[in-house]
Amino acid sequence: MDNSVLTFNPIVRFACRTKNAKDYDDFLYAYDYRIFYITEGKVRVVFLDSDVTLSNGDLIIIPPKVGYKLKFFGKYAYYYILNFDITNGKAGVTETPPVKKQDFSESKVISYIPNGYDTPLTFFTVTTVNDEFIKINQEFNLNAVGRVEVASSLLKVILIKLLQNKDFKGDKTSPWARAKAYIDANWFKTVSNQTVAKQLGYHPYYLGTLFKKHYGVTLHDYIVSVKLVKAKAKLLETSKTISEIAFEVGFLNPSYFSETFKSSYGYTPNDYRKNVK
């Protein structure tokens, strides 16, 4: 991506969080842009001439006219689907489902396709956009005036954050990227600097120094932030108790979880659940 994204005014046409384990049998072709953002599990996105495997925190943008299908490795994956166009909403906000090749008509393509944005774009371990996806899903599915405008402004925030992301197109071989990927895949465990370093074969201090230098945040703070992002989603999307959620995201002590949550966000998990819902 380049700075041209700053001139885009994307319009959200559809937003949801879903789960699936059933492979697509056929290639599908969309009339607008599609974003798939994986929050749990693993998904292989297959194109006519390539494929890419996505896991927790990974995201792909698929432009109109590009055939794709999803494979799920026999297990459920949880992910956000976001459809958008960049035609300033002239096509309206009604969802237009993708279709099989034989049913696709290029004349019906909704979105303008800028130069450089006609092929899929993949971003790895971009958990910094998680809060925006939660909010977009909430706002778009409210029966409220301005819901599309609010969701669309949040989408622009996501696109700008992706532009700033250093892992565009996926650096999954460096120690810091491997550490990040490990944390994103094991957030539900009791993960620490020591366990990550041992898993990757590095000294904790050395790995922590590399991680802080590359991402601008300590390894410990990133571990905590990923767990808290997952906890926020569970607070909004389930009726589980605070203790249950604390254990599910890898905290051994629910009281410590609540203290950490309040220290990070300024309110307790209970207050967050009540005020945001």
Secondary structure, 3 states (H helix, E strand, C coil): CCHHHHHCCCEEEEEEEEEECCCCCCCEECCCEEEEEEEECEEEEECCCCEEEEECCCEEEECCCCCEEEECCCCCEEEEEEEEECCCCCCCCCCCCCEEHHHCCHHHCCCCCCCCCCCCEEECCCHHHHHHHHHHHHHHCCCCCCHHHHHHHHHHHHHHHHHHCCCECCCCCCHHHHHHHHHHHCCCCCCCHHHHHHHHCCCHHHHHHHHHHHHCCCHHHHHHHHHHHHHHHHHHHCCCCHHHHHHHCCCCCHHHHHHHHHHHHCCCHHHHHHHHC
